[in-house]
Amino acid sequence: MPFNVGPQRRRHAPQRPARSVGLLLGAWVLALCFVVQPVQAQDTPEIAKQAQNPIASLTSVPFENDFNPRTGINKEDSYVMEMKPVVPLTLSNDWNLITRTIIPVIQVPDLAPGVDGTSGIGDVQTSLFLSPAKTGAVIWGAGPMVSFPTASQEILGTKKLSVGPTVVVLKIHGHWLFGTLVQNLFSVAGPSARPNVNQTLMQPFANYNLKHGWYLTSSPIITANWEVNPNQRWVVPVGGGAGKIVHFGKRPVNIYAQLFRNVERPDGTIPQTGRQGFRCNCYFPKHERNKKVKAIQVRTTGGPEVLVLRELPDPVPQAGEALIRVHTSGVNFMDVYFREGKYKTPLPFIPGGEGSGHVEALGAGVTDLSVGDAVAWLGSVGSYAERVVVPADRLVKVPAGLDLQKAAALMVQGITAYYLSHLTFALRPGHTALVHASAGGVGFLLTQMAKNVGVTVIATTSTPEKAELARQAGADDIILYTKMKFDEEVMRITNGDGVDVVYDGVGQATFEQSLKCLRRRGLLALYEAASGPVPPFDLARLSTMGSLFVTRPISLDYVKTREELTFVTDAVFGMYKAGQLTLVVSRAYALGDAAKAHIDLESRGTTGKLVLTTSASTATLSVQRARQAD
């Protein structure tokens, strides 16, 4: 806040009222901390990051009290106490409007001969930031700002109505938060006798979050006044400080202090000898106590008709968990097995074992993720929803350059294809593999991974259209199993030797013939049962067919630990980014059309990957139907 020094003589005004007003406002803020209900779904480390974000979508009232020691002709202290209420408004599912107002109370000493000190209210400034509701790796906001000529004394303001643009860009990376705020004000109305306003403000900030809510911070306010002598144009502070999130009862309050020294000007003067500040920030709830989330819920097992979109309470992350705004949910046969009751889970439940999205909130103890991180996951149930809570150790960060839909599509099927080809039976050059349903989600990726290793791949498909997709994946030979007996064709292609491994995701319809395709000591990996479960089998038969091996692998046994999960996903994401894998997402359904997605999947008439995305119009209609059904 610039102080205006004019030639006219001013009477000396009492300097106590500004401090008194500051104390009263500070007491009011602390009183609110006790009265208002606590912030929901926010832990201390996460609030520390929100505290450093000037456009955080969390209602707050920052209280700042800065003082400049030994200013003016009598080397007295000057004070600036500011209230900066921040109120986020939701415009749509995609955009927020963040309002930020600065209300200054100023006390200045005698600044020059004939200009006595005074105290009172300064010019009030309001900024409007349009900011994306769904944050990514970079958080930003931009909009207009207005400075109103509200100063109670001429020396405390500009007496000009000023407007200009303001922009905030920041990035949260692990423990670090860094970015900058830039604004420029131009006077548009006011007394012609007063100097025009043309001032640029830039506030870079770099913060490092420590444990238990502590953090280090540096956020100097650099100003350039273009209407004054060039030698006195810039004010550049250097310094920093530290802060901590404390709690008054359950109310989180951010308290921090900084100390700055202004850089010497070209003319040898120092504009104010320094600036010291004590600040606190009181947070208010988002008033989301009754907030609902749209999700597919299964209340009784059965066919696709049991997949009903409903409005359910918004999930809250507990210790070790993260709340994710879902971007894409994968559709897999595992979801069908849970829906049918073949895989057991308590009712009611939300299906969906994989997905991708952005981190919205973190539970206590989660330190290796940040709000806004793009992540993907796989598990058992829960992903057919707008938001889902996921254990933090089951989340993997989506690398830059990989879009979220592709990331979700690579989780279950990419991981399955990887462990089948690299771990269940480690393929090597010279091997021959039979891949059933080579045009399906797993089969298409598995065929490519096998070819990348140098394996001869025999693929089976049901139609000529699917055969073309298998050919694109690199299959050496393709068998239309609807037109011929694939076991006889495999033995013909291999000159009676058979294959080293059969990857079978079909199950009942192909199991017996698949065994006949194996060479001595060959392995059959039955990873799914799209046509139904395999009937009881006498293991003694394996000895009469060449000492064969049969396994029924599942993904979770190959990515049980955090180290296993990141090892496999890093490999799969790396293959895709390197251009070694082509991914086919055949169709994206609205969340409310989950039943249709299951019908299509079970028909075995699809190719590639099926996914769900949120759709406002479809979701609203489906929820209305669900309410009528209830």
N, C-alpha and C positions, 0 to 999 in steps of 0.2 A: 504494500500500500504506500504510494508516494506521498510525501508531505509537501504541500505547496507553500513556498516562501515568497511572499509578495512584499512590495515596498512599504505598504501601509503599516502603521503602528497598531498593535493589538493590546488590549488590556490583559493583564495576567489572570488566567482562569485557574480555579482550584484544580489540583492534580489528583486528588483522592478519589473522586467519583468513578473513574475508569477502573481502578483496582477494586472498588466496592462492587461495581457491576460485574466484573469478572468473577469475583468470589461468589456472588449470588448465582450467576449462571452455572458456575462449576458445581455448586451445591445442588442446583436443580437437576443437572445431568446425573449426579451420583444418586439422588433420590429416585430418579426414574429407573436406575439400575436395580434397585430393590423392588420396585413396584411391578414392573412389566414382566411377563412370563419369559422363561429362558428360551434362547434360540434352539430350534429343533434340528437334529441331524447334523450338528456341527461339533467337532471336538477342538481342543485347544490348538494343535498344530494347524488345522485347517483354517480356524479363525485368524491365526497369525498371518496366513497368506491372504485372506480376505482383507485384513486390516491394511495391507500394503497395496491393495488394488483400488485405485481411485474411482473405478466404475464397477465395483463389486455389487452384485444384485442382492444386497442385504441392507435393509434400512438401518441407518446409524446416525449418530450425532457426534461428530468429532468436536472436541473442545481444545483449542490451541492457545497457549499464552507464551508469546515470544517477547524477549526484551533485548535491547541493544545497549550495552553498558557504555557509559561515559560519552554521550552524544551531546550535541549543542555547544553553545559557547561556555556554559558553566559545567561541562563534563558530567551531566546528569544522565540517569537511565531513561530510556523511552520504552513504552510497552505497547504491544498490539495483541489484544485478545480476540480470537475469532471463533464463532460458532459456524460449523460447516455441515448442516443437515443434508444427508444423502437419502433420497427416496426413489427406489426402483419401481417402475410401472411396466406391466406386461401389455404390450401392444398386440402380439399374436404369438403363435407357437414358435415363430422364428426370430422375433425382434423384441427387445426391451428398450425402454426410454428411461435413462438414469438422470434424475434432476439433482444438481449440486449447487447449493447456495452458500455464499460467504457473507457473514454478517460481522463486520469488524467493530470493535470498541478500542479506541486509540487514546493513548496519553503521550504527549510529546513535551519535552522541556523547551527552554528558550533556544531557538535554532539559530538566530542571528540578531545582531543589534537592531532593536526596533520591532522584533518579531517574538512576542512572548509565547510561552508554552500554553497548552490547553488540553482538554480531553473531551471525548464525546464519540458519537457514532460516525463511522466512515462511510464510503460509498459501498452499497450492497451490490454484489455480483451474483448472477444466476447463469448456470451452464446447463445445456440439454445435450446429453450424449445418446445417440442412436447406436445401439450395440446388439450384435447377434445373441440370441438366447442360447443357442447351442454353440458353446465355446470349443475351439480346437487348440492347436499348438500355440497359436497367437490370439490374444484377446485384444479387441480394439473397440473404440467408440469415437464418434465424431458428431459435431453439431454446432449450433450457434451459442454465443454467450452475450450477455448484456450487463453493462455496468450502469447502475442508476445513480443520479446525483443526489444521494440521500444524506450526505455529510451534514452533521449538526453545526459544524464550524467550517468556514472556508478553508482554513489551513489543513483540515483533515480530509479533503476530497478535491475533486477536479471541477465540480460544478458543471460537468459535461455529461450528457447521455452518450454512452459509447457502446459500440457493437463490434463483433468480430467472430472469426471461426476458432474452434478449439478441437484438438485431436489428442487421443490417448492411444498408445500402442504398447503392449507389454507381453512378456512371455514368462511362463512358469516352467522351470526345468529342474526337477528334483528339489533340492533345498533352496535353489536360487529363484529370485523374481527380479526381472530387470525390464526397463522400458523408459518411456519419456512422455511427458505432457507438454504440448505446445499450444499457445494461444496468442492472438494478436488483437488488440483493441484499437478502434478508430473512433474519434468523436464525431457525432452526427448532429448534435444539437447542444445549445448552451450559450452562455454569454460570450460575445465576441471578444470581450476584453480579457478573457481567460485563455491561457495557452491551449492549443489543440492537443488532443491525446493521440499518440501513435506509439504504442508500447508493445513490445514482444516479450512474452514470458516463456521460458523453457525450464521444465523441472525434470531432469533425468533422475531415475531412482534405481538403486541396486541394493537388494536385500538378501541376506543369507539367514535361513531359518535354522536355529539350534534346537536342542531338546527342551521339553517341558514348557513350550510356548515362548522361549527367548528367541530373539533375532537381532542381528546387526543391520543397520540401515544407514543409507546416505541418500538424501533427497534435496539437494541444494536448489534454491530458486534463483535462476539466472535471468536478469532482466536487461532489456535494451530500450532506452527512451530515445526515439529518433528525433525528438523536437528540441533537444538540448545540445550543448557543445559536445563535439565528438570525443573530447578528452574525458568527459564526464558521463558518457552515454551508457557504459556497461557497468553492471554490478554482478560480480562473479564470486559467490561464496565457495569456500573449500572446507570440508569437514564431514561429520557424521555422528552417529550415536548408536543407541541400543534401545530395545523395547521388550516388553513381556506382556502376555495375556494373563490377567489375574481375574479372580472371580469374587464378586460380592454376592454371597449366597450362590445361586445358580446363574447369575447374570454375568456374562463375560465382558470385560472391559480391557481395552488396549491402552497401555500406558508406555510412553517412550519419551526420550529426551535426546536432543541433538545440539551440537556446538559447532559453529561455523566461524571462519575468519574470512573476511572479504579480501579479494585480490587487489593489490595496489593498482591505481589507475595510471595511465600514461603520464599525467601531470604530476605524479608523485603523491597524490592524496589517496586516502583510504575512505570510501564512502561508508561511514559507520564502522566502528572499530571491531565489531563482531556481532553475531546473533546467537543467542542461546534460547532454547525453547523447551518447555514442558508441555506435553500433550496427552490427552486421553480421549478415548473413543468408546462410546456406549452403544451396544448392538441391540436391536429390537427383533422380535420374531417375524417370520415371513407370513404369519397368519395362515398357515397351511395345515392347521390341526385337522381339518376335515377334507383335506385334498384327496382326490381320487385319481386312480390310474386305470387306464383301459388295459385289459388282459384277457386272454383266452383261459377259461377255467373249466376243468373237468370235474363234475360232481359225482358222476357214476361212470364206470368203464363201459365201453361199447364201441359202436361204429363212429364214423366221422361226425354224425349228428350230435354227439356229446360235446363237441368243441364249440363252446358258446362264448361270445365276447361279452364281458361284464365290466362294470365299474367297481374296483376294489380299493381298499385303503392303500395309500402310497407307502411302499416299503421304506424302512429306516435302517441304515447300516449299523451293525453292532461292532464291537471290537474285532479288528482283523478283517473287516469287510469293506466293500466299496459299493456305492449306489451308482448305477450306470443308466444313462438315458440310451435306450436301445435304438440303434440305427437299422440293423438287419438281424433277423433270426433265421437260422438254417432249418430246413425241413428234412428229417431223416427217418429211416425205418425204426430207429430206436424210439422216436416219438410215438410211432404207431403201436409199438409193443407196450409202452406205458399206457397209452390210451385204451388198448384192449385188455389190459390187466395182466399180460404175460410177464412184464417187469413190474415189480411191486413198489408202490409208494403210497403213503397215506392220502386219503381223499378228504376234501377236494384238493386239487393241485393244478398248477399252471405248467403245461408241457413246454418242451423246448430245451434241447441240450447244448446249443451253441449259439453264438451271436457276436455282434460287434457294436460298439457305440462309444460314448464319451463319459468320462468320470464326472459325476455331479457332486458327490460328497464322499467323505472318507470317515470310516469309523476310527476309534482310538487305536493307536499303535501302528497305523499304516504310514510308513515313511518313504517308501520307494515309488509312490504314485502321487500325482498332482491333479487337482480339479482341471478338467479340460483335456486330459490325456486321451488319445485315441487308443482303445484297447479291444481285444477279442478274448473269447473264453470258450471252454467246453466243460460240460458237467452232466448232471442227470436231468433236472427239470427246472423250469422257471423263466425261460427266455421268450415265450410268446407273450410279451407285454411291452408297454411303453417304457417302463423302468423295471430294473431287476437288481437285487442285491446279490453280489458274487463274492466269495472269499477272495481276498486280495492275492493269495498265492496261486490262484487259478487263472489270473489275468495275465495276459502278455501284451506288451505295447505293440501297436501296429506301426511298422517302420514307415518313414516318409516315402511318399510315392506309391503306396499301396492303398487303394480306396477301401472304405469300410465294407462295402458289399462283397468285394473279392476276399477280404480278410475273413469275413464270416463264413464264406463258402469254402475256404481252405481249412477251416479248423477240423471238423470231424472227418470229412472225406480226404483232405490232404494228409492229416495225421494218420488215418487208416492206411492210405496208399503207401505212406512212408514206412510205417512199421512192418507192413506185409512184405515190402520189397527189400527192406534193409535189415530187419530184425527177426521177424518170424521165419523167413527163409531168405538169407542174405544172397541176393542175386549177384552173379559174376558173369563176365564174358564167357560165352560158350553154353550157358544154360538155355533151356527151352521152357517157356512158361505158357500155360493155358489160362487166359483171363476171361471169365464169364461176364456177360453184360458189359462189354468193353465200352459201350457208348453211354453207360450210366455215370453217375457222379464219381464213385470210387474207381470204377473200371477205366474211365477215360484218363484219370490222373495216373493210375497204376500202370497202364500201358505205356504212358510217356516216361515214367520213372524207370521202367524195365528197359525200354529202348535206350535211355540215356546211359545205362550201365553196359549196354552191348549185348542184350539178351534177345533171342529169337522169340517173338510173341505170336501165339495163335489165339485169335479172339473169336468169341461167339457173340452173335447178335440175333435179333428176331426179325428184322426187316432190312431191306436194301438201304433205306435212308439211314438207319443206325449203322449199317456196315460202312457207309461213307464216312461217318464220324469216327469210327474205329480206325479206318484207313488214315484219316487225318492225324490221329494220335500216334501213328507209326506202326500199326500191326502188320506183321509180315504175311499172315494168312488169316482169312476171315471165314467163319463157318456160320451159315444161317441154320441155327438148330431147329427151326420150324420146318425146314425142308429136307433135312437128313439127320441121321444118327451121328451126333458129334463125336462119340468115342471112336466109331469106325473111321471117321474122317481124320481124327487126330492120329490114329495109328498109321493111316495111309500117308499122311504128310511127314511123319517121323520115321517112315520105313520100318514100322513095327517096334521101334525103340520106346515110344512113349515120352512123356514130358517129365522134367525134374520136379515141377510144382504145379498144382492147380489152385488158383485163387477163385473160390466159389462164394458168391454172395446171393445165390439163388436158393440153395437149400434142397428141399424135398424133391423138386422136379429134376435136379441134376446130380444129386449126390452119388447114386449107384453108378451112373455112367462116368462120373468124374474119377472114381476109383479105378475104372478100367483104362483110363488115359495115362496112368502113372507108370514110370519105369521102376525098376527094382530099387527099393528103399526111397521111393519118391514121397513127397509130402502133399497132403490135401489141407489147405487152410480154408475152413468154413467160417467166414467172418460175418455173414448175415444169412437170413432165411426168408427172402422175399416171397417165395412160393409156399412157405409153411415150414414147420420144424421137421427135422429128419427123424424118422421112426427109430425106435430102439434098435441098437446095432450090436452084433456079437463081435467083440474085438478079436476073437480068435480067427476071424476071416482075414484079418490083415496079414497074418503069417502065410496064408495060402495064396496071397496075391502079390508076394514079393517083399515081405517085411515092410509094409507101408506104414507111414506116419499120418495121423489125423489130429488136427488141433482146432479148437474153437476159440480164437483170440478175441479180446475186446480192447478198445482203445485205452481205457483207464488203467489197465495193467501195464501199459507201455509208457504212460506219462503220470505215474503215481506220485512221484516226487516233483518238487519245483525244478530241480536240475534236469530231470528227464523231460518235463514239459517244455522248458525253454530250449533244450537241445534240439528236440524234434521240430518245434515251431520255427526256430531260427533256420533250420535246414529247409523246411518247406517254403517259408517266405523268401529265403535266399534263392531257391530254385526258380520261384515265380519271377522275382525281380530280375534275375539273370536271363530271363527269356527261355528257360529250359522247360517251362510248363505253360500250357494253354488251358485256360479255365472257361468252361461254358456254363453260364447261368441262364438256363432255358426260360425261366419265368419268375417274376417277382409278384407275389400276391399281396393284397392288402391284409393287414392283421385280421380283419373281420372275415376274411375268406380262407381261414386256416382249414376248415372242413373240405373245401374244394381242393386245396393243395394236397391234403391226405388222400382224397379220392383219386387224384391224378397220379400221385406217387404209387399207390397200391395197384393201379391199373397196369403198371410196368410199361406204359406207353410213352414215358417221358425220356428225355436225354439230359445229360448234364445235371446241374444243381437247381433245386427249387428253394426259394427263400421267401420270407415274409417281411413286409415293411409296413410302417404305420400309414394309415390313410384316414384323414379326418371325416370325409363324407361317408365312407363305408363303415367306419367305426361307429359313428353316431347312429346310423340306421340299424346296425346289428345290435347295439346296446338297447335301442328302443324295442326291438323284437324280443330281446332277452327279458326285458322288464314285463312285456306282455305275457311271455311264457311263464314267468314267475307268478 
